[in-house]
Amino acid sequence: MNWVKLLLLSLFIWVVDSKKQCEPITIPLCKGIGYNMTSYPNSYGHEKQDEAGLEVHQFYPLVEVNCYKHLKFFLCALYTPICQENYDMSIMPCQEVCREARKKCSPLMNNYGFQWPETLNCDRLPRFADQQKTGVICAAPPDATKNSKSSEVKEVETPKAPKRPTSVATSDSRCSCQCGRPFNPVSAETVNYYGKGYSIQNVSNCAYSCSGLLPTHEASQTNQYKQWVLFITLTCLCISFLTVITFSIDLGRFQYPERPILFLVLCQMCVAIGYTIQFMNGDKKIGCDADMLRTMMTPEATVGSSIQWTCLTTFGLTYYFSMAAAVWWVVLALSWVLAAVPHWSTEWIGKYSCYFHTFAWILPAIQTGFVYMFNAIDGDPISGVCFVGNTNRDHLLYFVIIPMILYFVAGVSFLFVGLQYLWSLRSNLQKAHHKTSKFSQLMSKIVVFALIYTLSVILHVMVLIYEYLNRPKWEQSLLCPCSQETPVNAETLQFLNLLKVGSMMAIGWTSMIWVFSSKTFQSWKRFFCCGATPYATYSGPKLPFDLVASQYQQIPPPPPPLPHPQFPPLSHKQFHSPEFIYAKRDLISSPHFSAANTLRHCPRDV
Protein backbone atom coordinates (compact mmCIF):
# COMPACT_ATOMS: atom_id res chain seq x y z
CA MET A 1 0.00 0.00 0.00
CA ASN A 2 2.95 2.32 0.41
CA TRP A 3 3.47 2.55 -3.33
CA VAL A 4 -0.20 3.51 -3.78
CA LYS A 5 0.18 6.34 -1.29
CA LEU A 6 3.36 7.46 -3.02
CA LEU A 7 1.62 7.41 -6.39
CA LEU A 8 -1.31 9.47 -5.08
CA LEU A 9 1.06 11.95 -3.46
CA SER A 10 3.01 12.34 -6.72
CA LEU A 11 -0.23 12.83 -8.64
CA PHE A 12 -1.36 15.50 -6.17
CA ILE A 13 1.96 17.35 -6.45
CA TRP A 14 1.78 17.18 -10.24
CA VAL A 15 -1.74 18.61 -10.25
CA VAL A 16 -0.74 21.44 -7.92
CA ASP A 17 2.40 22.27 -9.90
CA SER A 18 0.62 22.15 -13.24
CA LYS A 19 -1.89 24.76 -12.16
CA LYS A 20 -1.78 27.82 -14.38
CA GLN A 21 0.31 30.70 -13.08
CA CYS A 22 -0.47 34.25 -14.21
CA GLU A 23 2.37 36.66 -14.90
CA PRO A 24 2.52 40.35 -15.88
CA ILE A 25 2.83 41.17 -19.57
CA THR A 26 6.33 42.41 -20.47
CA ILE A 27 6.09 42.53 -24.28
CA PRO A 28 6.16 46.24 -25.22
CA LEU A 29 3.63 45.86 -28.04
CA CYS A 30 1.04 44.29 -25.74
CA LYS A 31 1.17 46.72 -22.83
CA GLY A 32 -1.88 48.87 -22.13
CA ILE A 33 -4.39 46.93 -24.25
CA GLY A 34 -7.06 46.38 -21.59
CA TYR A 35 -5.50 43.56 -19.55
CA ASN A 36 -2.08 43.07 -17.98
CA MET A 37 -1.80 39.38 -16.97
CA THR A 38 -1.02 36.37 -19.16
CA SER A 39 0.04 32.73 -18.82
CA TYR A 40 2.26 30.30 -20.71
CA PRO A 41 2.62 28.15 -22.69
CA ASN A 42 0.32 29.76 -25.25
CA SER A 43 -1.42 28.10 -28.19
CA TYR A 44 1.78 28.34 -30.29
CA GLY A 45 3.88 26.46 -27.75
CA HIS A 46 5.90 29.45 -26.57
CA GLU A 47 7.23 28.89 -23.07
CA LYS A 48 8.39 32.45 -22.40
CA GLN A 49 7.31 35.95 -23.32
CA ASP A 50 10.63 36.60 -25.05
CA GLU A 51 9.84 33.90 -27.61
CA ALA A 52 6.28 35.13 -28.13
CA GLY A 53 7.46 38.73 -28.41
CA LEU A 54 9.82 37.90 -31.26
CA GLU A 55 6.98 36.41 -33.30
CA VAL A 56 4.27 38.95 -32.56
CA HIS A 57 6.57 41.84 -33.48
CA GLN A 58 6.64 40.68 -37.10
CA PHE A 59 3.12 42.14 -37.39
CA TYR A 60 4.29 45.52 -36.14
CA PRO A 61 4.02 47.20 -39.60
CA LEU A 62 0.34 46.20 -39.83
CA VAL A 63 -0.29 47.67 -36.40
CA GLU A 64 1.45 50.90 -37.41
CA VAL A 65 -0.62 51.16 -40.60
CA ASN A 66 -3.74 50.78 -38.43
CA CYS A 67 -5.63 48.70 -40.96
CA TYR A 68 -7.90 47.53 -38.11
CA LYS A 69 -8.28 49.39 -34.86
CA HIS A 70 -8.46 46.20 -32.76
CA LEU A 71 -5.60 44.41 -34.53
CA LYS A 72 -3.20 44.92 -31.61
CA PHE A 73 -5.74 43.46 -29.18
CA PHE A 74 -6.35 40.48 -31.47
CA LEU A 75 -2.63 39.70 -31.90
CA CYS A 76 -1.80 40.12 -28.23
CA ALA A 77 -4.74 37.96 -27.18
CA LEU A 78 -3.26 35.20 -29.33
CA TYR A 79 0.39 35.46 -28.25
CA THR A 80 -0.23 36.69 -24.69
CA PRO A 81 -3.57 35.06 -23.80
CA ILE A 82 -5.66 36.60 -21.06
CA CYS A 83 -5.13 34.96 -17.68
CA GLN A 84 -7.51 35.00 -14.71
CA GLU A 85 -6.70 33.34 -11.41
CA ASN A 86 -10.17 31.81 -11.03
CA TYR A 87 -10.28 30.41 -14.58
CA ASP A 88 -7.94 27.55 -15.47
CA MET A 89 -8.14 27.89 -19.26
CA SER A 90 -6.44 30.58 -21.34
CA ILE A 91 -8.88 33.06 -22.82
CA MET A 92 -8.44 33.34 -26.60
CA PRO A 93 -9.79 36.11 -28.87
CA CYS A 94 -13.18 35.56 -30.45
CA GLN A 95 -13.53 34.33 -34.01
CA GLU A 96 -15.48 37.45 -34.96
CA VAL A 97 -12.51 39.67 -34.07
CA CYS A 98 -10.24 37.52 -36.21
CA ARG A 99 -12.55 37.69 -39.22
CA GLU A 100 -12.87 41.45 -38.94
CA ALA A 101 -9.09 41.81 -38.78
CA ARG A 102 -8.73 39.57 -41.80
CA LYS A 103 -11.35 41.53 -43.70
CA LYS A 104 -9.63 44.88 -43.08
CA CYS A 105 -5.94 43.90 -43.29
CA SER A 106 -5.81 41.02 -45.77
CA PRO A 107 -6.29 43.22 -48.89
CA LEU A 108 -3.39 45.40 -47.80
CA MET A 109 -1.18 42.35 -47.35
CA ASN A 110 -2.18 41.03 -50.78
CA ASN A 111 -1.01 44.25 -52.39
CA TYR A 112 2.50 43.49 -51.15
CA GLY A 113 2.47 39.82 -52.09
CA PHE A 114 1.61 38.41 -48.66
CA GLN A 115 -1.17 36.04 -47.74
CA TRP A 116 -3.05 35.92 -44.48
CA PRO A 117 -0.85 33.76 -42.23
CA GLU A 118 -1.97 30.23 -41.47
CA THR A 119 -1.01 30.85 -37.85
CA LEU A 120 -3.89 33.37 -37.68
CA ASN A 121 -6.50 30.89 -38.87
CA CYS A 122 -9.87 32.12 -37.64
CA ASP A 123 -11.61 28.74 -37.76
CA ARG A 124 -9.76 27.40 -34.73
CA LEU A 125 -10.95 30.24 -32.46
CA PRO A 126 -14.17 30.08 -30.37
CA ARG A 127 -17.18 32.08 -31.53
CA PHE A 128 -18.68 34.84 -29.46
CA ALA A 129 -22.23 33.63 -30.19
CA ASP A 130 -21.48 30.08 -29.01
CA GLN A 131 -20.18 30.94 -25.54
CA GLN A 132 -23.40 29.93 -23.80
CA LYS A 133 -23.64 26.66 -25.73
CA THR A 134 -20.04 25.50 -25.42
CA GLY A 135 -19.07 27.24 -22.20
CA VAL A 136 -15.78 28.37 -23.77
CA ILE A 137 -15.09 32.02 -23.02
CA CYS A 138 -13.48 34.25 -25.65
CA ALA A 139 -12.34 37.86 -25.53
CA ALA A 140 -13.49 40.70 -27.76
CA PRO A 141 -13.70 44.50 -27.49
CA PRO A 142 -17.24 45.84 -26.91
CA ASP A 143 -17.70 47.22 -30.42
CA ALA A 144 -16.12 44.23 -32.21
CA THR A 145 -19.15 41.92 -31.97
CA LYS A 146 -21.91 44.22 -33.18
CA ASN A 147 -21.92 42.67 -36.63
CA SER A 148 -21.34 39.14 -35.42
CA LYS A 149 -24.57 37.81 -36.96
CA SER A 150 -23.75 39.14 -40.39
CA SER A 151 -20.28 37.72 -40.16
CA GLU A 152 -21.76 34.31 -39.36
CA VAL A 153 -24.07 34.33 -42.38
CA LYS A 154 -21.69 35.70 -44.99
CA GLU A 155 -18.14 34.48 -45.13
CA VAL A 156 -15.59 37.13 -45.87
CA GLU A 157 -14.12 36.57 -49.28
CA THR A 158 -10.65 37.95 -49.75
CA PRO A 159 -8.91 38.10 -53.09
CA LYS A 160 -6.28 35.46 -53.54
CA ALA A 161 -2.75 36.64 -53.40
CA PRO A 162 -0.87 36.41 -56.67
CA LYS A 163 1.62 33.61 -56.91
CA ARG A 164 5.11 34.72 -56.15
CA PRO A 165 7.35 34.48 -59.19
CA THR A 166 10.58 32.59 -58.70
CA SER A 167 12.76 35.30 -60.20
CA VAL A 168 11.29 38.64 -59.19
CA ALA A 169 13.59 41.38 -57.97
CA THR A 170 13.06 42.63 -54.48
CA SER A 171 12.41 46.13 -55.80
CA ASP A 172 9.02 44.96 -57.14
CA SER A 173 6.09 46.60 -55.35
CA ARG A 174 4.59 43.19 -54.64
CA CYS A 175 7.81 41.93 -53.08
CA SER A 176 8.95 44.83 -50.96
CA CYS A 177 11.23 44.02 -48.05
CA GLN A 178 9.66 44.37 -44.62
CA CYS A 179 10.95 43.96 -41.11
CA GLY A 180 9.65 40.76 -39.59
CA ARG A 181 10.72 37.75 -37.65
CA PRO A 182 13.44 37.11 -36.62
CA PHE A 183 14.20 40.85 -36.72
CA ASN A 184 12.61 43.34 -34.37
CA PRO A 185 10.58 46.30 -35.70
CA VAL A 186 11.23 49.50 -33.77
CA SER A 187 9.45 52.82 -33.74
CA ALA A 188 10.69 55.67 -35.88
CA GLU A 189 11.52 57.66 -32.74
CA THR A 190 14.07 55.08 -31.62
CA VAL A 191 17.53 56.24 -32.66
CA ASN A 192 20.99 54.89 -32.09
CA TYR A 193 24.10 56.52 -30.64
CA TYR A 194 24.62 58.67 -33.75
CA GLY A 195 21.04 59.95 -33.78
CA LYS A 196 20.07 57.79 -36.75
CA GLY A 197 17.28 55.26 -36.98
CA TYR A 198 17.91 51.53 -37.10
CA SER A 199 17.95 49.81 -40.48
CA ILE A 200 18.91 46.42 -41.93
CA GLN A 201 19.47 46.00 -45.68
CA ASN A 202 17.84 49.39 -46.39
CA VAL A 203 14.77 48.40 -44.37
CA SER A 204 14.17 51.25 -41.96
CA ASN A 205 12.93 50.96 -38.37
CA CYS A 206 14.33 47.44 -38.13
CA ALA A 207 16.85 46.06 -35.62
CA TYR A 208 18.36 42.73 -34.67
CA SER A 209 16.37 40.72 -32.17
CA CYS A 210 17.87 38.61 -29.42
CA SER A 211 17.72 35.57 -31.68
CA GLY A 212 19.88 37.20 -34.35
CA LEU A 213 19.36 35.43 -37.68
CA LEU A 214 17.85 32.30 -36.16
CA PRO A 215 14.41 31.76 -37.70
CA THR A 216 13.36 29.11 -35.18
CA HIS A 217 13.53 28.55 -31.45
CA GLU A 218 14.03 24.87 -30.96
CA ALA A 219 14.95 24.25 -27.35
CA SER A 220 16.63 20.91 -28.05
CA GLN A 221 19.04 22.37 -30.59
CA THR A 222 19.81 25.37 -28.41
CA ASN A 223 20.48 23.25 -25.32
CA GLN A 224 22.69 20.87 -27.29
CA TYR A 225 24.67 23.80 -28.66
CA LYS A 226 25.11 25.29 -25.19
CA GLN A 227 26.34 21.97 -23.84
CA TRP A 228 28.98 21.73 -26.57
CA VAL A 229 30.15 25.31 -26.01
CA LEU A 230 30.31 24.74 -22.26
CA PHE A 231 32.35 21.55 -22.76
CA ILE A 232 34.79 23.27 -25.15
CA THR A 233 35.30 26.33 -22.96
CA LEU A 234 35.69 24.39 -19.71
CA THR A 235 38.20 22.02 -21.34
CA CYS A 236 40.25 24.93 -22.64
CA LEU A 237 40.00 26.68 -19.28
CA CYS A 238 41.24 23.65 -17.32
CA ILE A 239 44.13 22.88 -19.68
CA SER A 240 45.19 26.52 -19.85
CA PHE A 241 45.03 26.89 -16.07
CA LEU A 242 47.15 23.78 -15.58
CA THR A 243 49.68 25.09 -18.11
CA VAL A 244 49.96 28.48 -16.44
CA ILE A 245 50.48 26.89 -13.02
CA THR A 246 53.11 24.52 -14.44
CA PHE A 247 54.99 27.44 -15.96
CA SER A 248 54.77 29.38 -12.70
CA ILE A 249 56.13 26.69 -10.37
CA ASP A 250 59.13 26.00 -12.64
CA LEU A 251 59.70 29.28 -14.43
CA GLY A 252 63.41 28.71 -14.93
CA ARG A 253 62.69 25.69 -17.08
CA PHE A 254 60.72 27.74 -19.61
CA GLN A 255 62.96 30.56 -20.77
CA TYR A 256 62.96 32.38 -24.08
CA PRO A 257 62.09 31.47 -26.77
CA GLU A 258 59.50 29.27 -24.98
CA ARG A 259 58.38 31.93 -22.49
CA PRO A 260 55.80 33.61 -24.83
CA ILE A 261 53.80 30.36 -24.74
CA LEU A 262 52.98 31.15 -21.10
CA PHE A 263 51.39 34.48 -21.99
CA LEU A 264 49.66 33.07 -25.07
CA VAL A 265 48.02 30.37 -22.94
CA LEU A 266 47.18 32.96 -20.27
CA CYS A 267 45.30 34.96 -22.90
CA GLN A 268 43.40 31.86 -24.01
CA MET A 269 42.43 31.17 -20.41
CA CYS A 270 40.93 34.66 -20.12
CA VAL A 271 38.98 34.16 -23.37
CA ALA A 272 37.57 30.91 -21.99
CA ILE A 273 36.56 32.72 -18.79
CA GLY A 274 34.70 35.31 -20.89
CA TYR A 275 32.60 32.60 -22.55
CA THR A 276 32.04 30.78 -19.26
CA ILE A 277 30.53 33.88 -17.62
CA GLN A 278 27.51 33.52 -19.92
CA PHE A 279 26.66 30.13 -18.41
CA MET A 280 26.93 31.58 -14.90
CA ASN A 281 24.23 34.09 -15.86
CA GLY A 282 21.53 31.45 -16.37
CA ASP A 283 19.20 31.50 -19.36
CA LYS A 284 19.45 35.26 -19.72
CA LYS A 285 21.86 36.26 -22.46
CA ILE A 286 24.41 38.92 -21.56
CA GLY A 287 24.34 40.20 -25.14
CA CYS A 288 20.56 40.75 -25.09
CA ASP A 289 18.43 43.58 -23.77
CA ALA A 290 14.88 42.19 -23.36
CA ASP A 291 13.92 41.08 -26.89
CA MET A 292 16.55 43.18 -28.70
CA LEU A 293 20.23 42.48 -29.26
CA ARG A 294 22.39 44.61 -27.02
CA THR A 295 24.56 47.19 -28.74
CA MET A 296 26.77 50.01 -27.50
CA MET A 297 25.14 52.29 -30.07
CA THR A 298 21.95 52.62 -28.04
CA PRO A 299 21.54 55.67 -25.76
CA GLU A 300 20.83 53.35 -22.83
CA ALA A 301 24.38 52.00 -23.16
CA THR A 302 25.73 55.08 -21.44
CA VAL A 303 23.94 54.09 -18.25
CA GLY A 304 26.27 52.14 -15.98
CA SER A 305 23.97 49.25 -15.14
CA SER A 306 25.29 45.96 -13.83
CA ILE A 307 24.19 44.10 -16.96
CA GLN A 308 25.97 46.65 -19.15
CA TRP A 309 29.16 46.22 -17.12
CA THR A 310 28.85 42.46 -17.52
CA CYS A 311 28.61 42.97 -21.27
CA LEU A 312 31.75 45.14 -21.23
CA THR A 313 33.55 42.57 -19.09
CA THR A 314 32.83 39.70 -21.47
CA PHE A 315 33.84 41.91 -24.40
CA GLY A 316 37.16 42.77 -22.76
CA LEU A 317 37.90 39.14 -21.93
CA THR A 318 36.99 37.77 -25.35
CA TYR A 319 38.20 40.51 -27.70
CA TYR A 320 41.21 42.04 -25.95
CA PHE A 321 42.79 38.75 -24.92
CA SER A 322 42.08 37.07 -28.27
CA MET A 323 43.97 39.89 -29.99
CA ALA A 324 46.71 39.71 -27.33
CA ALA A 325 47.08 35.98 -27.97
CA ALA A 326 47.53 36.70 -31.68
CA VAL A 327 50.28 39.23 -30.88
CA TRP A 328 52.04 36.79 -28.54
CA TRP A 329 52.03 34.31 -31.42
CA VAL A 330 54.08 36.84 -33.42
CA VAL A 331 56.44 37.34 -30.46
CA LEU A 332 56.83 33.57 -30.08
CA ALA A 333 57.75 33.12 -33.74
CA LEU A 334 60.19 36.04 -33.56
CA SER A 335 61.84 34.53 -30.48
CA TRP A 336 62.35 31.26 -32.34
CA VAL A 337 64.07 33.13 -35.16
CA LEU A 338 66.40 34.93 -32.76
CA ALA A 339 67.18 31.72 -30.89
CA ALA A 340 68.15 29.97 -34.12
CA VAL A 341 70.53 32.74 -35.21
CA PRO A 342 74.15 32.23 -34.01
CA HIS A 343 75.38 34.33 -31.06
CA TRP A 344 71.80 34.67 -29.67
CA SER A 345 71.10 32.91 -26.39
CA THR A 346 68.17 32.86 -24.00
CA GLU A 347 69.79 35.58 -21.89
CA TRP A 348 70.13 37.91 -24.87
CA ILE A 349 66.54 37.31 -25.97
CA GLY A 350 65.34 37.83 -22.39
CA LYS A 351 66.90 41.30 -22.36
CA TYR A 352 64.33 42.36 -24.95
CA SER A 353 61.38 40.95 -22.99
CA CYS A 354 60.24 44.42 -21.93
CA TYR A 355 59.80 45.36 -25.59
CA PHE A 356 57.90 42.14 -26.21
CA HIS A 357 55.49 42.88 -23.35
CA THR A 358 55.01 46.48 -24.45
CA PHE A 359 54.17 45.38 -27.98
CA ALA A 360 51.95 42.46 -26.95
CA TRP A 361 49.82 44.25 -24.33
CA ILE A 362 49.56 47.82 -25.60
CA LEU A 363 48.72 47.09 -29.25
CA PRO A 364 45.54 45.08 -28.39
CA ALA A 365 44.63 47.79 -25.88
CA ILE A 366 44.76 50.37 -28.68
CA GLN A 367 42.51 48.14 -30.81
CA THR A 368 40.06 47.78 -27.92
CA GLY A 369 40.03 51.55 -27.47
CA PHE A 370 39.15 52.06 -31.13
CA VAL A 371 36.33 49.51 -30.84
CA TYR A 372 34.88 51.39 -27.88
CA MET A 373 35.42 54.74 -29.63
CA PHE A 374 33.41 53.60 -32.66
CA ASN A 375 30.73 51.99 -30.43
CA ALA A 376 31.26 48.68 -32.20
CA ILE A 377 30.47 46.44 -29.22
CA ASP A 378 27.36 44.33 -29.71
CA GLY A 379 25.86 41.10 -28.48
CA ASP A 380 26.35 37.68 -29.99
CA PRO A 381 22.84 36.21 -30.40
CA ILE A 382 24.03 32.59 -30.36
CA SER A 383 26.75 32.43 -27.71
CA GLY A 384 25.18 35.23 -25.64
CA VAL A 385 28.40 37.18 -24.93
CA CYS A 386 29.38 40.63 -26.17
CA PHE A 387 31.89 40.89 -29.00
CA VAL A 388 32.44 42.87 -32.22
CA GLY A 389 30.79 42.65 -35.63
CA ASN A 390 27.67 40.65 -34.82
CA THR A 391 25.39 43.27 -36.39
CA ASN A 392 27.82 45.30 -38.51
CA ARG A 393 29.92 43.74 -41.27
CA ASP A 394 32.36 46.64 -41.42
CA HIS A 395 33.20 46.28 -37.74
CA LEU A 396 33.73 42.55 -38.23
CA LEU A 397 36.10 43.19 -41.13
CA TYR A 398 38.21 46.02 -39.72
CA PHE A 399 38.35 45.06 -36.04
CA VAL A 400 38.50 41.25 -36.23
CA ILE A 401 39.27 39.74 -39.64
CA ILE A 402 42.01 42.09 -40.88
CA PRO A 403 43.98 42.22 -37.56
CA MET A 404 43.89 38.43 -37.21
CA ILE A 405 45.12 37.93 -40.78
CA LEU A 406 47.96 40.43 -40.29
CA TYR A 407 49.12 38.84 -37.03
CA PHE A 408 48.84 35.36 -38.50
CA VAL A 409 50.84 36.20 -41.63
CA ALA A 410 53.55 37.93 -39.59
CA GLY A 411 53.87 34.98 -37.22
CA VAL A 412 53.96 32.40 -40.02
CA SER A 413 56.64 34.43 -41.83
CA PHE A 414 58.86 34.52 -38.74
CA LEU A 415 58.16 30.84 -38.14
CA PHE A 416 59.20 29.90 -41.67
CA VAL A 417 62.49 31.80 -41.35
CA GLY A 418 63.15 30.26 -37.92
CA LEU A 419 62.53 26.73 -39.16
CA GLN A 420 64.96 27.30 -42.02
CA TYR A 421 67.65 28.35 -39.53
CA LEU A 422 66.90 25.39 -37.27
CA TRP A 423 67.04 22.94 -40.15
CA SER A 424 70.41 24.35 -41.18
CA LEU A 425 71.67 24.00 -37.61
CA ARG A 426 70.51 20.41 -37.44
CA SER A 427 72.27 19.54 -40.70
CA ASN A 428 75.54 21.10 -39.55
CA LEU A 429 75.38 19.30 -36.21
CA GLN A 430 74.85 15.98 -37.95
CA LYS A 431 77.82 16.63 -40.23
CA ALA A 432 79.96 17.36 -37.15
CA HIS A 433 78.82 14.02 -35.65
CA HIS A 434 77.06 15.68 -32.70
CA LYS A 435 74.04 14.18 -31.00
CA THR A 436 70.86 15.75 -32.35
CA SER A 437 68.19 13.76 -30.52
CA LYS A 438 67.18 16.61 -28.20
CA PHE A 439 67.36 19.07 -31.04
CA SER A 440 65.13 16.89 -33.26
CA GLN A 441 62.66 16.52 -30.39
CA LEU A 442 62.57 20.29 -29.99
CA MET A 443 61.94 20.82 -33.70
CA SER A 444 59.13 18.27 -33.61
CA LYS A 445 57.43 20.10 -30.73
CA ILE A 446 57.75 23.40 -32.58
CA VAL A 447 56.31 21.97 -35.80
CA VAL A 448 53.36 20.25 -34.06
CA PHE A 449 52.53 23.33 -31.99
CA ALA A 450 52.76 25.62 -35.01
CA LEU A 451 50.71 23.25 -37.15
CA ILE A 452 47.83 23.02 -34.67
CA TYR A 453 47.87 26.77 -34.11
CA THR A 454 47.97 27.46 -37.85
CA LEU A 455 45.08 25.12 -38.64
CA SER A 456 42.91 26.51 -35.83
CA VAL A 457 43.52 30.13 -36.88
CA ILE A 458 42.87 29.34 -40.55
CA LEU A 459 39.58 27.64 -39.64
CA HIS A 460 38.57 30.55 -37.41
CA VAL A 461 39.32 33.16 -40.08
CA MET A 462 37.55 31.13 -42.76
CA VAL A 463 34.38 30.99 -40.65
CA LEU A 464 34.55 34.75 -40.09
CA ILE A 465 35.05 35.44 -43.80
CA TYR A 466 32.19 33.09 -44.69
CA GLU A 467 29.93 34.93 -42.26
CA TYR A 468 31.08 38.29 -43.62
CA LEU A 469 30.28 37.32 -47.22
CA ASN A 470 26.96 35.57 -46.58
CA ARG A 471 25.35 37.69 -43.88
CA PRO A 472 23.77 40.13 -46.41
CA LYS A 473 22.28 37.17 -48.28
CA TRP A 474 20.88 35.73 -45.06
CA GLU A 475 19.37 39.08 -44.09
CA GLN A 476 17.85 39.55 -47.54
CA SER A 477 16.28 36.09 -47.52
CA LEU A 478 14.56 36.88 -44.22
CA LEU A 479 13.51 40.44 -45.04
CA CYS A 480 12.42 40.02 -48.66
CA PRO A 481 9.84 37.30 -49.46
CA CYS A 482 10.68 37.24 -53.18
CA SER A 483 14.42 37.12 -52.71
CA GLN A 484 16.32 34.51 -54.69
CA GLU A 485 18.81 34.03 -51.86
CA THR A 486 18.89 30.73 -49.99
CA PRO A 487 17.17 31.03 -46.60
CA VAL A 488 19.35 30.79 -43.55
CA ASN A 489 19.21 27.60 -41.54
CA ALA A 490 19.33 27.56 -37.75
CA GLU A 491 21.47 24.42 -37.64
CA THR A 492 23.96 25.97 -40.07
CA LEU A 493 24.32 29.11 -37.96
CA GLN A 494 24.82 27.15 -34.76
CA PHE A 495 27.35 24.85 -36.42
CA LEU A 496 29.33 27.81 -37.77
CA ASN A 497 29.32 29.48 -34.39
CA LEU A 498 30.41 26.22 -32.76
CA LEU A 499 33.33 26.03 -35.22
CA LYS A 500 34.21 29.63 -34.43
CA VAL A 501 34.30 29.04 -30.69
CA GLY A 502 36.02 25.66 -31.01
CA SER A 503 38.78 26.95 -33.29
CA MET A 504 39.40 29.81 -30.88
CA MET A 505 39.66 27.47 -27.89
CA ALA A 506 41.80 24.91 -29.74
CA ILE A 507 44.78 27.23 -29.35
CA GLY A 508 44.67 26.69 -25.60
CA TRP A 509 44.69 22.92 -26.06
CA THR A 510 48.06 23.05 -27.85
CA SER A 511 49.78 23.95 -24.59
CA MET A 512 49.69 20.25 -23.67
CA ILE A 513 52.61 19.73 -26.06
CA TRP A 514 54.94 21.77 -23.85
CA VAL A 515 53.94 20.75 -20.33
CA PHE A 516 52.85 17.12 -20.49
CA SER A 517 56.21 15.40 -20.04
CA SER A 518 58.24 13.62 -17.38
CA LYS A 519 59.88 16.91 -16.40
CA THR A 520 56.46 18.32 -15.60
CA PHE A 521 55.74 15.52 -13.15
CA GLN A 522 59.15 16.09 -11.57
CA SER A 523 58.39 19.81 -11.25
CA TRP A 524 55.07 19.12 -9.54
CA LYS A 525 56.69 16.55 -7.27
CA ARG A 526 59.37 19.05 -6.29
CA PHE A 527 56.72 21.75 -5.83
CA PHE A 528 54.69 19.69 -3.36
CA CYS A 529 57.84 18.74 -1.50
CA CYS A 530 59.92 21.91 -1.54
CA GLY A 531 57.87 24.65 -3.15
CA ALA A 532 58.45 26.47 -6.42
CA THR A 533 61.94 26.55 -7.91
CA PRO A 534 63.36 30.09 -7.83
CA TYR A 535 64.36 31.35 -11.22
CA ALA A 536 67.68 32.84 -10.07
CA THR A 537 68.99 29.65 -8.45
CA TYR A 538 67.83 27.19 -11.07
CA SER A 539 70.49 24.48 -11.50
CA GLY A 540 68.85 22.20 -14.03
CA PRO A 541 70.20 21.25 -17.43
CA LYS A 542 70.72 23.78 -20.15
CA LEU A 543 67.91 24.58 -22.53
CA PRO A 544 68.08 22.96 -25.97
CA PHE A 545 68.67 26.28 -27.69
CA ASP A 546 71.69 26.96 -25.45
CA LEU A 547 73.10 23.52 -26.24
CA VAL A 548 72.79 24.22 -29.93
CA ALA A 549 74.39 27.63 -29.58
CA SER A 550 77.32 26.19 -27.62
CA GLN A 551 77.93 23.52 -30.26
CA TYR A 552 77.48 25.74 -33.27
CA GLN A 553 78.83 29.16 -32.49
CA GLN A 554 81.40 30.78 -34.68
CA ILE A 555 84.90 31.40 -33.33
CA PRO A 556 85.19 35.05 -32.35
CA PRO A 557 88.01 37.08 -33.91
CA PRO A 558 91.26 37.08 -31.90
CA PRO A 559 91.95 40.08 -29.70
CA PRO A 560 94.47 42.67 -30.94
CA PRO A 561 98.11 41.97 -29.95
CA LEU A 562 99.42 43.60 -26.81
CA PRO A 563 102.26 46.12 -27.16
CA HIS A 564 105.72 44.65 -26.77
CA PRO A 565 107.11 45.49 -23.34
CA GLN A 566 110.35 47.45 -23.18
CA PHE A 567 112.93 45.77 -20.93
CA PRO A 568 116.53 46.77 -20.32
CA PRO A 569 119.12 44.59 -22.00
CA LEU A 570 120.14 41.58 -19.93
CA SER A 571 123.12 39.31 -20.12
CA HIS A 572 122.87 35.61 -20.80
CA LYS A 573 123.69 34.91 -17.19
CA GLN A 574 120.36 36.30 -16.10
CA PHE A 575 118.40 33.64 -18.02
CA HIS A 576 117.37 30.42 -16.32
CA SER A 577 115.78 27.29 -17.69
CA PRO A 578 111.97 27.35 -17.41
CA GLU A 579 110.24 25.13 -14.97
CA PHE A 580 106.74 23.80 -15.78
CA ILE A 581 104.51 22.35 -13.12
CA TYR A 582 101.74 20.03 -14.35
CA ALA A 583 98.68 19.40 -12.25
CA LYS A 584 97.68 15.86 -11.60
CA ARG A 585 94.64 14.59 -13.51
CA ASP A 586 92.72 13.63 -10.41
CA LEU A 587 92.95 17.20 -9.12
CA ILE A 588 91.22 18.67 -12.12
CA SER A 589 87.71 19.67 -11.08
CA SER A 590 84.61 21.21 -12.55
CA PRO A 591 82.23 23.69 -10.89
CA HIS A 592 78.93 22.45 -9.47
CA PHE A 593 76.18 23.92 -7.35
CA SER A 594 75.70 22.42 -3.94
CA ALA A 595 72.42 21.92 -2.20
CA ALA A 596 72.99 25.21 -0.37
CA ASN A 597 73.29 27.01 -3.73
CA THR A 598 77.02 27.68 -3.19
CA LEU A 599 79.64 27.06 -5.82
CA ARG A 600 81.91 24.12 -5.09
CA HIS A 601 84.38 21.98 -7.06
CA CYS A 602 83.86 18.26 -7.39
CA PRO A 603 86.82 16.02 -8.40
CA ARG A 604 86.38 14.17 -11.65
CA ASP A 605 86.56 10.43 -11.88
CA VAL A 606 89.78 9.16 -13.47
Summary of the structure (lengths in Angstrom):
residues: 606
radius of gyration: 36.3
end to end distance: 91.2
largest distance: 149.9
contacts: 1750
relative contact order: 0.09
helix: 56%
strand: 8%
